[in-house]
């Protein structure tokens, strides 16, 4: 397992680079997930006894790598979740594709499988 790449951290949030092919949160596979990895990191870094609170603000699909924001407090989680709901949180996506792209069609549709 690669070490976590922490992009930013303060008392309220932690921003990390999600590794491709790792789930954002635990699922039925039982595979390691970003939420658990970061909780363990915080537990060790701050020598916290018991459970560590970490709010999942948004997710990225398992095969996708990118930047994720997690809340270190319930207040931060509430405020960030509200921003996501109200769409005031700006998200930017960059896709790497293989093959030729038709320049006339610049719209990407999300496939639900």
ABEGO torsion letter per residue (X at the ends): XBBBBBABBBAABBBBBBBBGBBABBBAAGBBBAAAAAAAAAAAAAGBBEBBBBBBABBBBAABBEBBBBBABAAAAAAAAAAAAAGABBBBBBBBBBEBBBAABABBBBBBX
